[in-house]
Amino acid sequence: MQFFGSIFGFIIIIVVLGITGDIIKRWMKSKERNIPDEMLNGYDARLKRLEERMSNLETIVLEHERDKKFSSL
């Protein structure tokens, strides 16, 4: 069962990295097009929300793995 916990954590990390990469790519393109700062602030807020969600997911995965270790003792 530890195998599935590790895979779940890796999947979360991959998804978050993909989303973050997409946001960075859009930000770079917006700099080329001179998009207004208000729109960029929206992206910043979205990135902060995604970082918070990633932190929450990491906490869930770590607690799940910790609970598994304690239950196997």
Sequence and secondary structure as in RCSB ss.txt:
>XXXX:A:sequence
MQFFGSIFGFIIIIVVLGITGDIIKRWMKSKERNIPDEMLNGYDARLKRLEERMSNLETIVLEHERDKKFSSL
>XXXX:A:secstr
 HHHHHHHHHHHHHHHHHHHHHHHHHHHHHHHHT  HHHHHHHHHHHHHHHHHHHHHHHHHHHHHHHHHHHT 
